[in-house]
Amino acid sequence: MTATAVRDRLLTAHAPVFEAALACADHVVATWDGPTTIDRAAVAAPYERRLRATGLLELLLDSFVDAVATAGESPAAAPVPSAPYAVVTAEGVVLRLSVDDGRFVGRLRAFDRDPYRRGPPLPEALSVERRGASKSDG
């Protein structure tokens, strides 16, 4: 299965979850003094708190697992909504899922940097890549 197929599945079957996660980013930006900030502490920690409070971090990971599993891949371990499977950064959310011959890495870019500001909407905000796979990464 290609990374493109995983991304397509996320955008078709799970778009509301990813849209809700981006809405959490809007909530974080609304707490700033303007549309940008140079304070990393005003980005990552508040975004993670909001995602956890709404249950979205777990839903994002569940959606990622579904997208990978839909094409027949199985996780090498049972993922949980914390590192290394789901990590919130100052740019957004990184989702990782190991499979037999590599791993999939998804990124939801909720914020851009220098200075920090709200990132792009879907579908541009979402990327997926396959690492360490012997077959096409698509």
VENWO-V464035 format. One record per helix or strand. SS is the DSSP state (H for helix, E for strand). FROM is the first residue (numbers start at 1). TO is the last residue. If there is no record, write none. Layout:
# VENWO-V464035
ss=SS from=FROM to=TO
ss=SS from=FROM to=TO
This chain:
# VENWO-V464035
ss=H from=3 to=13
ss=H from=15 to=30
ss=E from=36 to=37
ss=H from=40 to=42
ss=H from=44 to=53
ss=H from=56 to=70
ss=E from=86 to=88
ss=E from=92 to=99
ss=E from=102 to=109
ss=E from=111 to=112
ss=E from=116 to=118
ss=E from=126 to=131
